[in-house]
Amino acid sequence: MTTEGHIAALERRHQELDRQIQTELQSTRSDNLMVTALKRKKLEVKDELYKFSAMTQ
């Protein structure tokens, strides 16, 4: 996979995690541990995105 392809995949993953977080928060049975785990994963993806974006500049 090219660097641009990897960045695009990371952006899609970041958006999907954001949707999952929003869905979980809107749920009447929101699980705080699940939300925290999703937010942590989203941050990891964002960090990796930043790393790859910095490499391409």
VEXDREN-2710 file (C-alpha; in Angstrom, 1 decimal):
% VEXDREN-2710
k/r/px/py/pz
1/MET/0.0/0.0/0.0
2/THR/1.3/3.4/-0.9
3/THR/1.7/6.1/1.8
4/GLU/-1.3/8.0/0.3
5/GLY/-3.4/4.8/0.4
6/HIS/-2.4/4.2/4.0
7/ILE/-3.3/7.8/5.0
8/ALA/-6.7/7.4/3.3
9/ALA/-7.3/4.2/5.1
10/LEU/-6.3/5.8/8.4
11/GLU/-8.7/8.7/7.7
12/ARG/-11.5/6.3/7.0
13/ARG/-10.7/4.4/10.3
14/HIS/-10.7/7.8/12.2
15/GLN/-14.1/8.7/10.8
16/GLU/-15.5/5.2/11.6
17/LEU/-14.3/5.5/15.2
18/ASP/-15.9/8.9/15.5
19/ARG/-19.2/7.4/14.3
20/GLN/-18.9/4.6/16.8
21/ILE/-18.2/7.0/19.6
22/GLN/-21.2/9.2/18.7
23/THR/-23.5/6.1/18.5
24/GLU/-22.3/4.9/21.9
25/LEU/-22.8/8.3/23.5
26/GLN/-26.3/8.5/22.1
27/SER/-27.2/5.1/23.4
28/THR/-29.4/5.0/26.5
29/ARG/-27.0/2.3/27.8
30/SER/-23.8/4.2/27.1
31/ASP/-20.7/2.3/28.3
32/ASN/-18.1/4.7/29.6
33/LEU/-15.3/2.1/29.3
34/MET/-16.2/1.4/25.7
35/VAL/-16.3/5.2/24.9
36/THR/-12.9/5.6/26.5
37/ALA/-11.4/2.7/24.6
38/LEU/-12.8/4.1/21.3
39/LYS/-11.5/7.6/22.0
40/ARG/-8.1/6.1/22.9
41/LYS/-8.0/4.2/19.6
42/LYS/-9.2/7.3/17.7
43/LEU/-6.3/9.2/19.2
44/GLU/-3.8/6.5/18.2
45/VAL/-5.1/6.6/14.6
46/LYS/-4.8/10.4/14.6
47/ASP/-1.2/10.2/15.9
48/GLU/-0.4/7.7/13.1
49/LEU/-2.1/10.0/10.6
50/TYR/0.0/12.9/11.7
51/LYS/3.2/10.8/11.5
52/PHE/2.5/9.8/7.9
53/SER/1.4/13.3/6.9
54/ALA/4.6/14.7/8.3
55/MET/6.6/12.1/6.3
56/THR/5.0/13.2/3.0
57/GLN/5.7/16.9/3.4
END
